[in-house]
Every structure is written in C-alpha cells, then in structure tokens.
C-alpha cells in the first residue's frame, strides 16, 4: 500500500516561496524512492493569488514534475486558489479544475481509489464565492456537497476499501474568526454517520498554518493540519509521511525543507 505525503499552503507567488517549493519537490523526489509507493496530497492554497496566471503555471509545473517522477498527486483548492485569499471569484473554479485536473467537469467530493484506499477530496470554498459572502477567508462546503459526501460514503465501492482518507483545505476544528469552516459541525455529523461501514481513517487539511495534530477528533485516528509546507511567515511546516497500515505514532515529518 502507498504511503501518503501531506503538503499544504505552499502559497506559490509570495516572495520566495515558489523557489522554496521547487527545492522541496526536488528533495521529495530524491528521498522518497521508489516514487510509486507514495501519494502526495496537496490540501489547498497552492498559490498566493489566482489573479497572477504565472502562479497557477508554476504550481502545475511542480505537480507535473512529481508525476513525471512517478508520484500520484492529488490536489484540492483553498481560498487563495480562487482569488486573493480574502476575495474569491467564480471564474477561478473552472480554471482550477482545468489546470490541475485536466477537465472542468469535476464534481466534489472528488473520489480516487488507489490501492484499496478511497481518497475523498472536498472543496471547502464551494459556497464562499457568492457576492454576499465571497470576502474574507471562511470556508463552507454547502448542503449539496454534504449530501453527495453522504451518498458517496454509503457506496459499496467506498465501504469495501480498506481505508478512507478525506482531504480538504479549511480547518474543521480550530475555528478562527473570519477563517472558520462554517459547516464544520455538519461535516462531522456526515462522517460519523458512516463510521461503522465507512469509517474515515484520516482527515487532512491546512489553512491555519499551525501544523498541529487533532488525532481522535470525530473518532478519526489521524487528523492533521499540515501547516504551511513552505513556512509562509515562518509558520510551522510539516511534511507528514503517513502509512495507514501502521499506528499513527509512526507517522513522521519528512522534513523536505532546504536550508533557507
């Protein structure tokens, strides 16, 4: 079974963070061999601002570099990926999908089954791009996405997987003012509803840049905030390497940072 490398909040386009991330990618490729044993989960805020097209191009280039080396890379959008971080626009929803998935037809939750693991990606910006609430850095999944998640967790193909991993951008537990996931409680209810037949084994996210563990919350063994992979503003930046077949205490920080 493949190991997971959890990355988040790279903010490519802010000062020298693009250069930092290029070095991190090089280190991942060098250290994690063979690449076919890993899935890289990149949980949002890939770029600092979607308004600068070169940021998307740089993020896609690094994703493709990892893929060319043999890694599977799964990404999900954050608030900066749909605008500036405090302001979002609908036009970037389709552009993000086309840039990073190769099609604008992707619907969230996004399901990928890899080696008997169901990876379920959520868009926590789904309901934050209306004219009346597209300011600030809140997140909201919305009723429709939560209904689709409920249906997905009830599917036989997902329940028959050995493990289930949910990944998204906004922090579901540490509710900072103007940065919170508005329907966090509803998400928790949806995940706990299926805990007998489709227990979630890991919940991975970013956004708040703290890098802390919340293991055991909602009865989920692994709940990780990745922090900022590139250590924006000197925040914590963990590169957790996760083997779902082992005890969470054996998960470790790959520390793919360069000397900077």
N, C-alpha and C positions, 0 to 999 in steps of 0.2 A: 504494500500500500504506500502511496505517495505521502511524503511529508509536506507540511504547509509552511510557507514563509509569509508572514503577515507584515505588510507595508501600508503606510497611510500618510496623508497630509504632507506630500512632497513639495507642494507649492512651487512648482517649476515656473520660473519667470520672476521670482522675487530674489533680488540681489544675486548671490552666487549659488542659490540652491539647485539650479539646473546642473551646474558643474559638480556639486556635491553628489547629486543623484547619479550622474554618469559614473562617478567613481564607485558608488555603492553597487550599481549594476555590474560593473567590472569585477568587483570583489565577490559578488554572489556567483557569478559565472565561474570564477577561479576556485572558490571554496566548495561550492555545492555541486559535487560531481558523483555520479552522473546526473545531469540535469533532469533526465526523465523520471527521477524519483521524487520530484518536487512540483507543487502547485503554488504559484505566487498569487496571493490575494492582496489587491491594492484598493484600500477602502476609502476612496474619495479624496477630494481636494488634490487631484493630480497636479493641477496648475493653480497659479496665484490669481490669474484673471483670464476668463474665456474671451474677453474683448480683444486680446492680443493673439492673433491666429498662430503666431510662431510658438506660443506656449503649448497649444494642442499638438503641433507638429513635433516639438521636442519630446513631449510625453509619449506620443505614438512611436517615435523612433526608438525610445528606450524599451517600450513594450515589445516592439518587433525584434530588438536586439536580444532580449531574453528568450523570446520564442524561437529565434534562429539558433540559439544555443541549445534548445531542447526543452525549455521550461514551458509549462502551461501557465498562462497569465490571465487571471480573471479580475476585472475592474468594475467599480461601481461609482456613480457620480457623487460629489459633495457640493456644498453651496458655492464654492469658488468655481467649480466646473460649469456652472450655469450662469456665471456673471462675474461680479467682483468680490463676492463673499457676503456683502451686505445688500446687494441688488442683483436680482436674477431676471432672466428673460426666457420666454418660451422657445425662442429660435435656437437656443443652445441645447435644448433637449434632444432634438433630432440630430443636430450636428455632433453631439457627444456620441450618440449611438452609431452614426455613420463612421465617425473617426475611429472608435475603439472596438466596435462590434462588426463593422463592415456592412451594416444594414440599419435602416431607420425603423424597422418593423419590430424591434424587440419590445416585449411587454414584461413588466415587472410584476411579481417576482421572476427573476431570471434563473432557470434551473439548468445546471450542468451536472451530469452524473459521471464521475471519474473514479474508476477502480473501486466501485461499490460505496462511494461517498457521494451523497447528494449535496451539492453546493447551491445554496439559495441566496441570490443577490437581491436586495431591496433598494428601492430609490426613496430615500428619506426626504428628497426635495419634491416629490410628486405633487404635493398640494401647497407648495410655497412659491408658486410662480404666477399667482393671480394678481391683479392690480392692487387688491386690497391687503395683501399680506406678503408681497414679494420683497419687502425690505427686511433688514436685519438677518441674523444667521440662524433662525429657527429651522426646525425640520418637521415635516408631517407626512406620514405615509398615505393617509386618506382611507376612507371606508372601502372603496373599490379594491385597492391593493391588498388591504387586510382580508377582504373576502376571498380574493384569489389565493392569498397565502393559506388561508384556512382550507380551501379546496385542494391546494397542492399538497399540504401535509396529510390530507386524507387519501391521496392517491396510493394505490398499491405499489407502484414502482418506487415511490419515495419511502414508503414504510418498509419495503423489503431491502433497502440499502442497509449496510452495516452501520453507517454513521451519517449524520446530517449536520451540516455547517451552515449557519446563517451569517451573512456578512452585509454590512451597510455602513453608512457614514456617521450619522449623528449618534451621540452618546445616549443610550436609553436610560441610564441610571443617575448620572450626575447632572442634574437639571440646572444649568447656569441660566440666569435671566437673559432673555433675548437670544439664547443659543440652544434652548431645550428642544427635545423631540416631543411635540405637543401630544401625540397619541401613544406615548410610551406604555401607559397602563393597558391600552387596548392590545398592543403588540404582545405584552406579557401574557395576557389572557389567551390570545391566539396560540402562542407557543405552548403554554401549559395545557391547553385543551387536548392536545395530541400527545402528551408526554408518555402515555402507555404504548401506543402503536408507533409513534414517530418522535421519540424524544430527541431534542436538539442537543448535540454533543459539544458544540462550540458556537459562541456568538462573538463575532469580531467586528470592531468599529474603530472610529478615530474621533476627529472633530475638536475635542477639548485639549489635545496635546499633552495630557498628563501621563499617559503610558502606564496606568495602573491596572491591577487585576481586580476583578469583581467576581471571582470564581464562586460558584454555588448560588448566585442570584438566579431567581426563577427556576431553581433546581437544574441549572446548566453548569456542567463541570468546568468549562472554560469560558470565561467572559473577559476579553482582553481589549483594552484601549491601546492602540499601537503608539500613541503619542505622535510626534512629527518625525517621520523617517529621516528627514534632512535637518532636524533640530532647528526649525524656524524660531527665531527669537530666543535661542538657547533653551527651548523646552526639551523635555525628555524625548528620546527617540529610540524605541526598541524595535528590533528586527527578530521577533519571536519565531523560532523554528519549532513546529508542533508535530508530534507523532500521535495521532488519535488512538492508536492501538496500545499506547503506554500511559502510565499515570501522569496527570498534568504536572506533577512536581518535577518531571524530567524534561518538560519544555524549557528551552533556553534562549537567551539572546544571542543571535548570530553575530551581532556587533560588526556589521559590514562597513562601518564608517571608515573614512580615510583620515589621515592626520590633517586636521584643519583647526 
